[in-house]
């Protein structure tokens, strides 16, 4: 196994790749990419500077904000009650907060190494 071929994703990890989900398209960046890690650190500093001793709700909020900013990069054809939603930061945070199963799916996609390989992207 060539470790670099398996575990190095390059710019796709941060810029995101398009993934189909039902009749929507989600642009997903790789979980724990450099921008995502930096965002989490910045948000913890913003909200008090520590990872320990904060409420579960605040910890979840930090994770959702970082996911909205650096994992769920964009989308196409996401609707709510029949209304098409633009992929604004506010909409991403709200949907990731209000729909935990959607958040779980975004997390799952961002952890799928096959999504970020060159071979998979050539198919899309």
C-alpha positions in Angstrom: 0.0 0.0 0.0 1.3 3.4 -0.9 0.3 5.5 2.1 0.4 8.7 0.1 -2.1 7.3 -2.5 -4.5 6.2 0.3 -4.3 9.1 2.8 -3.3 12.3 1.0 -6.1 14.1 -0.5 -4.7 17.5 -1.6 -6.8 20.5 -2.2 -10.1 18.5 -2.6 -10.0 17.9 1.2 -10.4 21.7 1.9 -12.2 22.9 -1.3 -14.8 20.1 -1.2 -16.2 17.7 -3.7 -19.7 17.3 -4.9 -21.6 14.3 -3.6 -25.1 13.2 -4.6 -27.6 12.6 -1.8 -31.2 11.7 -2.8 -32.1 14.5 -5.4 -29.7 17.0 -3.9 -26.0 17.7 -4.4 -23.8 18.5 -1.4 -20.3 20.0 -1.7 -18.4 18.3 1.2 -14.9 18.9 2.4 -12.9 16.2 4.2 -13.5 16.0 8.0 -10.7 17.4 10.1 -9.0 19.2 7.2 -6.7 22.0 8.2 -9.2 24.8 7.8 -11.8 22.8 9.9 -9.2 22.2 12.7 -8.2 25.8 12.7 -11.9 26.9 12.9 -12.6 24.7 15.9 -9.6 26.1 17.7 -10.6 29.7 16.8 -14.2 29.1 18.0 -13.1 27.5 21.3 -11.0 30.7 21.9 -13.9 32.9 20.9 -16.2 31.1 23.4 -13.8 31.0 26.4 -10.6 29.4 25.3 -11.0 25.9 26.8 -12.3 22.6 25.5 -12.9 21.3 29.0 -15.5 22.7 31.3 -17.9 24.0 28.7 -21.5 22.9 28.3 -22.4 20.2 25.9 -24.7 22.7 24.0 -21.8 25.1 23.5 -19.5 22.3 22.3 -22.2 21.2 19.9 -22.6 24.8 18.7 -18.9 25.1 18.0 -18.9 21.8 16.0 -21.9 22.9 14.0 -20.3 26.3 13.2 -17.1 24.7 12.1 -19.0 22.1 10.0 -21.0 24.9 8.4 -17.9 26.9 7.5 -15.4 24.2 6.5 -17.2 20.9 5.8 -20.6 21.7 4.2 -19.3 24.0 1.6 -22.3 24.4 -0.7 -25.4 22.6 -1.9 -27.8 22.4 -4.8 -31.5 21.5 -4.6 -32.0 21.6 -0.8 -35.5 22.6 0.0 -37.6 23.0 3.2 -41.4 22.8 3.0 -41.0 23.2 -0.8 -38.9 26.3 -0.6 -35.4 26.2 -2.2 -32.8 27.3 0.4 -29.6 29.1 -0.6 -26.4 27.7 1.0 -25.8 30.6 3.3 -23.9 30.3 6.5 -27.1 30.9 8.5 -29.0 28.2 6.6 -26.2 25.7 7.0 -26.0 26.3 10.7 -29.8 26.1 11.1 -30.2 22.9 9.1 -27.2 21.2 10.8 -28.7 22.2 14.1 -32.4 21.4 13.4 -31.9 18.2 11.5 -29.4 16.0 13.4 -29.7 13.2 10.8 -28.7 15.6 8.1 -25.7 16.6 10.2 -24.9 12.9 10.6 -25.0 12.4 6.9 -22.7 15.4 6.2 -20.3 14.0 8.8 -20.5 10.5 7.2 -19.8 11.9 3.7 -16.9 14.0 5.0 -15.3 10.9 6.5 -15.6 8.8 3.3 -12.1 8.5 1.9 -13.4 7.3 -1.5 -15.2 10.5 -2.0 -11.9 12.4 -2.1 -9.9 10.1 -4.4 -9.0 11.3 -7.9 -10.6 8.1 -9.3 -13.9 8.9 -7.7 -13.9 12.5 -8.9 -13.2 11.4 -12.4 -16.5 9.5 -12.3 -18.4 12.6 -11.2 
